[in-house]
Every structure is written in C-alpha cells, then in structure tokens.
C-alpha cells in the first residue's frame, strides 16, 4: 500500500516558528516560498520545508531544506521507502536504474561552478529551478518531450519571461539533460520544438547621451566608465583587471586570469586589446594617483577588493544627469533604475565602432568572440545622414 507523506513549511511568524501547508500548483509542483494560512496564499521566504508522515503509529517529521523542488524529490523518496518497508522490502532509491533529478541537477551545477563564472552559475541554477518547478518527474529518465514543451509554455505564461529569456533557460535545461545522457535526441525534441526569438540589434550609447552622462560624473566616476567605453571589456574583466595586464610601451591590455582572486575570463580565452591614446592618458594619470604598490587591481575598493557596484553607480549618475527611460522622456519623474543604462551597453557601443572600422577577424579578437555570428550582431546598418552619405558614395 502506498504511504502518505505531506509537505509543510516552517516559518517564523510574529516571533514564533509555525508550520503551514504549502501551495501546490496544478501540475503537482510546489509554489516556492508560498504557504497557505487558512485558504489564503501568503509569501513566506526563508524557513524550511518539512516532511510529515506516520511510521509504526508514530508521527515523524524531517526537515528537507529551503528548496521547493528538492522537497518534492525528498517526499517521493520517503514515500518509496515507506511503501517498500510496508511490503517487507528495503529501498534506498525508488528505482536504482534511474537518477533523481535533484541529485543530477546538483552534480551538474557543481560542475558549472567549477568551470564558469558566478553569473553563469546563477543563470543555470535559475533555469534548472524553473524546470523542476514545471516538471514534477522524480527521475531524469522519465522526462519526456512533452515535459520540455510544457516547460517552454511555463516560462512564457507563468514566469512571464521574454522570448530570449525563454530560449536561454530552455537551452540551459537541454544542456543539463544532455550532460546526464538524456539529450533532446533521446527524448524526441526536434529543432522546431525549441523556442524562437527575434535577434535584436544591440543597444548603444549615443554621443550626446555620453556627453551629458560624463558631465554629471566626478573624476573617479568618469575614469571608471571611460575605461568601460574605451576597452569594450565585460564587467567581470574590468572588476578583475590588474596593472600587470597593462603594457604602456606596447599600448595593450591583455585580459587573462586573475590568479589571486581565482577568476578566469569567459571560456578561459586570453586576448589583447590595443589601447587608444585617450585610454593611455587616462591610465597614466590614474596610475599616478593610485600609486599603491600593495594592490594590483586597477579599480580596487578598500582592502584591495574588487568593486561590485559599478551598475549602481552607473544608474545613479544617469539619474543625476536627468537621463530617463524612454517611457519617461519628457516627464518630470526621475527613475534611478533607468532601463536604458546598463554596463554591457558600453561593450555594445565599443563593438559597433570596432566592427565598422576594423576587419571582422580583428574585431573578433578584440572582443574575445569565438564565432563570427556574435561579432556580426554589432554590425548595425547606417542610419540618417550616414546612410545618405554611403548611398551617395556608392553611386558617385
């Protein structure tokens, strides 16, 4: 006979720890960080999920951590154990020929953590968490094409993800399944099953925007973001940039691992970026003013730690300069979280200029790309007066 195991969540409410029923979705998954108080769903971050069952007439409880999807897996394990025990059997895994999704996911994420950046790890963890919320299968081998199609719908409808985000999370999940030998080919996922999205032209900063932006910067702020603008480096590269990367005589910056901080470039790709004259002047001036032989970072904080708040600083300056979101143009409302100002946009601006002026192979090298498609995204068509000048040149 199949045994019953329920899941509750223990949270601290009004200074007292109490257990409440969890909210269960239609597909049988648990809605993360939500409990039912009476019949009303209430947000309940923190706390732990608890398994509750009877064994030999005695009530038993077991804490199974903070993850809703993992709590479901632990419940299924306990049900299998109790059901087997009631039939005189011993089970450590409901089916020893299969792998628990929870175990496979944690193993996969541990491998991602060892080889990828913290941001990449966070993105993969979110994708797999969403998949486990969508798919209630306990074992990897039971996941089917239908589960992946349902996941695609779940991301769009329940999580309200953009088309590109749906594709990214679907791709990350397919990578996870492939890593454990359960690839799309094995389960019948074909090309037209994948989400679709329109490749948007990368946004760039216009010259007049940057004039207003830099006018609102103090001396240090201007250096930070001019460095982003003139190198096209990614945020992590700027954060971990060392003076040893910079060769003033050759006028190059070589992006390479920061061994002291245990950081590696994307895909472990080392590359050299030529420095323009304005960048050389900026760094020479900055080096004179920092003159701290005990710290190897170009933009350190106290204790020679990496600077983590470039984005916050960027948005604060945009607010100070009264540079608004598109939806707020012309109105009096300021927004410190301006959606038009983000760090990667400096890289997009750099890339667009480089692709227009340099050959494709050179642009790929400076940007650290491994395929031409990534670089060609930045080849924006000419517009306005520039487009007219190009047309005149064609037929002159």
C-alpha positions in Angstrom: 0.0 0.0 0.0 1.3 3.4 -0.9 2.2 5.6 2.1 1.2 9.2 2.6 3.8 11.9 3.2 2.8 15.6 3.4 4.9 18.7 3.0 4.6 21.8 5.1 6.8 24.8 5.5 8.1 26.0 8.8 8.4 29.8 9.0 8.8 32.4 11.7 5.6 34.4 12.1 5.2 37.1 14.8 8.3 35.8 16.5 7.1 32.2 16.6 8.1 29.3 14.4 5.0 27.6 12.9 4.3 25.1 10.2 1.8 25.8 7.4 0.6 23.9 4.3 2.4 24.7 1.0 0.6 25.8 -2.1 0.5 23.1 -4.8 0.3 24.0 -8.4 -2.0 22.2 -10.9 1.0 20.2 -12.2 1.8 18.9 -8.7 4.8 21.1 -8.1 5.1 23.4 -5.0 4.9 27.2 -5.5 8.2 28.3 -3.9 8.2 30.4 -0.8 4.4 30.5 -0.5 2.3 28.9 2.3 -1.5 28.7 2.9 -2.7 30.5 6.0 -6.4 29.4 6.1 -7.1 29.3 2.3 -5.1 32.4 1.6 -1.7 32.2 -0.2 1.0 34.2 1.7 4.5 35.0 0.7 6.9 33.1 3.0 10.6 33.5 2.2 13.1 31.8 4.4 12.3 28.9 6.7 12.4 25.2 5.8 10.3 22.6 4.2 9.2 19.7 6.5 8.1 16.2 5.6 5.4 14.8 7.8 4.4 11.1 8.0 3.4 8.3 10.3 5.8 5.3 10.9 4.7 2.4 13.1 1.9 4.6 14.5 4.3 7.3 15.5 4.3 10.8 13.9 7.6 11.7 12.2 8.9 14.9 10.8 12.1 15.7 8.8 13.5 19.0 7.6 14.4 18.8 3.9 15.9 22.3 3.3 14.8 25.5 1.6 14.2 24.4 -2.0 10.7 23.6 -3.0 11.6 21.3 -5.9 14.0 19.4 -3.8 11.4 18.9 -1.1 9.2 17.2 -3.6 12.0 14.8 -4.5 12.7 14.1 -0.9 9.0 13.4 -0.3 8.9 10.9 -3.3 12.0 9.2 -1.8 10.3 8.9 1.6 7.1 7.5 0.0 9.1 4.9 -1.9 11.0 3.9 1.3 7.8 3.6 3.4 5.9 1.8 0.7 8.7 -0.7 0.3 9.0 -1.1 4.1 5.3 -1.9 4.3 5.9 -4.7 1.9 8.9 -6.0 3.7 11.5 -4.5 1.3 14.3 -2.0 1.6 14.7 0.8 -0.9 17.4 3.4 -1.0 16.3 4.7 -4.4 12.8 4.1 -5.8 14.4 2.8 -8.9 18.2 2.1 -8.7 18.4 2.1 -12.5 17.3 5.7 -12.6 18.8 9.0 -11.4 17.0 11.5 -9.2 16.6 14.8 -11.0 17.6 16.7 -7.8 20.9 14.7 -7.5 21.7 15.1 -11.2 21.0 18.8 -11.1 23.2 19.5 -8.1 26.0 17.4 -9.6 25.7 19.4 -12.9 25.6 22.7 -11.1 28.7 21.8 -9.1 30.5 21.2 -12.4 29.3 24.5 -13.8 30.5 26.3 -10.6 34.0 24.8 -11.1 34.3 26.0 -14.7 32.1 29.0 -15.2 31.6 32.5 -13.7 29.2 33.1 -10.7 26.8 34.9 -13.1 26.7 31.9 -15.4 26.1 29.6 -12.4 23.3 31.8 -11.2 21.7 31.7 -14.7 21.9 27.9 -15.0 20.6 27.4 -11.4 17.6 29.6 -12.1 16.8 27.7 -15.4 17.0 24.3 -13.7 15.0 25.5 -10.7 12.3 26.7 -13.1 12.3 23.4 -14.9 11.9 21.5 -11.7 9.0 23.7 -10.8 7.4 23.0 -14.1 8.2 19.3 -14.4 7.2 17.1 -11.4 9.2 14.0 -12.7 11.3 12.4 -10.0 13.8 10.7 -12.3 15.8 12.1 -15.2 14.9 9.0 -17.3 11.2 9.8 -17.0 11.5 13.3 -18.6 9.9 13.4 -22.0 9.5 15.7 -24.9 6.1 16.7 -23.6 7.7 17.9 -20.3 10.1 20.2 -22.3 7.2 21.6 -24.4 5.3 22.3 -21.2 8.4 23.9 -19.7 8.6 26.3 -22.7 4.9 27.3 -22.0 5.5 27.6 -18.3 8.4 30.1 -18.8 6.3 32.3 -21.1 3.0 32.1 -19.3 3.8 31.5 -15.6 7.2 33.2 -15.3 6.4 35.9 -18.0 9.9 35.6 -19.5 10.8 37.4 -22.7 11.3 35.3 -25.8 15.1 35.5 -25.5 14.9 34.5 -21.8 12.7 31.5 -22.6 15.3 30.4 -25.2 18.2 30.9 -22.8 16.5 28.8 -20.0 15.3 26.1 -22.4 18.9 25.9 -23.8 20.4 25.7 -20.3 18.0 22.9 -19.4 18.7 21.0 -22.5 22.4 21.3 -21.7 21.8 19.8 -18.3 19.8 16.9 -19.7 22.5 16.2 -22.3 25.2 16.2 -19.6 23.4 13.3 -17.9 22.9 11.3 -21.1 19.3 12.3 -21.6 19.7 14.5 -24.7 17.0 16.1 -26.8 17.6 13.4 -29.5 17.0 10.7 -26.9 13.6 12.1 -25.9 12.5 13.3 -29.3 13.0 17.0 -29.1 13.5 18.3 -32.6 14.5 21.7 -34.0 11.1 23.2 -34.3 10.4 22.4 -30.6 12.9 25.0 -29.5 11.6 28.5 -28.5 12.0 31.2 -31.1 13.1 34.8 -30.6 14.0 37.7 -32.8 17.6 38.7 -32.6 17.5 42.4 -31.5 20.1 44.9 -32.6 22.3 45.6 -29.6 21.7 49.0 -28.0 24.5 51.6 -28.0 25.1 54.8 -26.2 24.7 57.9 -28.5 27.4 60.5 -28.3 25.1 63.2 -27.0 24.0 60.9 -24.2 27.6 60.3 -23.1 28.4 64.0 -23.1 25.5 64.6 -20.6 26.5 61.5 -18.7 30.2 62.4 -18.2 29.2 66.0 -17.4 27.4 64.5 -14.3 30.4 62.4 -13.2 33.1 63.2 -10.7 36.7 62.5 -11.6 36.8 58.9 -10.4 33.4 58.0 -12.0 34.5 59.4 -15.3 37.6 57.2 -15.3 35.6 54.0 -14.5 33.1 54.4 -17.3 35.6 55.8 -19.8 37.5 52.6 -19.2 34.4 50.5 -20.0 33.8 52.7 -23.1 37.3 52.6 -24.5 38.1 48.9 -23.9 34.8 47.1 -24.5 35.6 44.9 -21.6 33.0 42.9 -19.7 32.1 43.8 -16.2 34.0 40.9 -14.6 37.0 41.7 -16.7 37.0 45.3 -15.5 36.5 44.3 -11.9 39.5 41.9 -12.0 41.7 44.0 -14.3 45.3 44.2 -12.9 48.0 46.7 -13.6 50.1 43.7 -14.8 47.7 43.3 -17.7 48.6 46.8 -18.9 51.7 47.3 -21.1 52.2 51.0 -21.6 55.1 50.6 -24.0 53.1 48.3 -26.3 49.9 50.1 -25.6 47.9 46.9 -24.9 45.7 45.4 -22.2 45.9 41.6 -22.0 42.8 40.1 -20.5 44.0 37.0 -18.5 43.2 35.0 -15.3 43.5 36.8 -12.0 45.1 34.1 -10.0 45.0 35.9 -6.7 41.2 36.1 -6.9 40.6 32.8 -8.6 39.0 34.5 -11.6 39.1 33.4 -15.3 38.0 35.2 -18.5 34.9 33.9 -20.3 35.7 30.5 -21.9 39.2 30.9 -20.5 40.1 33.0 -23.5 43.0 35.3 -23.1 43.1 38.3 -25.5 45.0 41.6 -26.1 43.2 44.9 -26.7 45.1 47.8 -28.2 44.8 51.0 -26.2 43.8 54.3 -27.8 45.7 57.4 -27.0 42.9 58.7 -24.7 42.9 55.5 -22.8 46.7 55.6 -22.4 46.5 59.1 -21.0 43.6 58.1 -18.6 45.6 55.2 -17.2 48.8 57.1 -16.8 47.0 59.7 -14.8 45.1 57.1 -12.8 48.3 55.2 -12.0 50.0 58.3 -10.6 47.1 59.0 -8.3 46.6 55.4 -7.1 50.4 54.7 -6.7 49.7 51.8 -4.3 52.3 49.1 -4.9 50.4 46.7 -2.4 47.3 46.4 -4.6 47.4 45.0 -8.1 43.8 45.9 -9.1 43.2 48.9 -11.4 39.9 49.8 -9.7 40.1 48.4 -6.2 38.0 49.2 -3.1 39.2 49.2 0.5 41.4 46.2 1.3 42.2 45.7 -2.4 38.9 44.0 -3.1 37.0 44.2 -6.4 34.4 46.9 -7.0 31.0 45.4 -7.0 28.7 48.4 -7.5 29.6 49.7 -11.0 26.0 49.2 -12.1 24.5 51.0 -9.1 27.0 53.9 -9.7 26.1 54.0 -13.4 22.3 54.3 -12.7 22.9 56.9 -10.0 24.8 59.1 -12.5 22.2 58.6 -15.1 19.6 59.8 -12.6 21.8 62.8 -11.6 22.2 63.7 -15.3 18.4 63.5 -15.8 18.7 60.8 -18.4 15.4 59.0 -18.3 13.9 55.7 -19.5 12.2 56.0 -22.9 8.8 55.7 -21.2 9.6 58.7 -19.0 11.1 61.0 -21.7 9.6 64.5 -21.4 8.0 63.9 -18.0 9.2 65.1 -14.6 9.6 61.7 -13.0 13.1 60.5 -12.4 14.0 56.8 -12.3 17.1 55.6 -10.5 16.7 52.2 -12.2 16.8 53.5 -15.7 16.4 50.6 -18.1 18.4 52.4 -20.8 21.6 52.5 -18.7 23.5 49.2 -18.2 27.1 48.2 -18.2 27.1 45.9 -21.2 25.9 48.8 -23.4 29.4 50.2 -23.2 30.7 47.0 -24.7 28.0 47.1 -27.4 29.0 50.7 -28.2 32.7 49.7 -28.4 31.9 46.7 -30.6 29.7 48.7 -33.0 32.5 51.2 -33.6 35.2 48.5 -34.0 33.2 46.3 -36.4 32.6 49.3 -38.6 36.2 50.4 -38.7 38.2 47.2 -38.4 38.1 43.9 -40.3 36.0 41.1 -38.9 38.8 38.9 -37.7 40.4 41.8 -35.8 37.1 42.8 -34.2 36.6 39.1 -33.1 40.0 39.1 -31.4 39.5 42.4 -29.6 36.0 41.4 -28.3 37.0 37.9 -27.3 34.5 36.2 -29.6 34.9 32.7 -30.9 32.4 32.8 -33.7 31.6 35.4 -36.4 27.9 35.5 -35.6 28.5 37.0 -32.2 30.6 39.8 -33.7 28.3 40.4 -36.7 25.4 41.2 -34.3 27.1 44.6 -33.8 27.3 45.5 -37.5 24.5 48.0 -37.3 23.1 49.4 -40.6 23.9 53.0 -41.3 21.1 55.4 -40.5 20.2 59.0 -41.2 22.9 61.3 -42.7 25.5 58.5 -42.5 23.2 56.2 -44.7 22.7 59.0 -47.2 26.5 59.6 -47.4 27.1 55.9 -48.0 24.5 55.8 -50.8 26.0 58.9 -52.4 29.4 57.3 -52.3 28.0 54.1 -54.0 26.7 56.0 -57.0 29.1 58.8 -57.2 
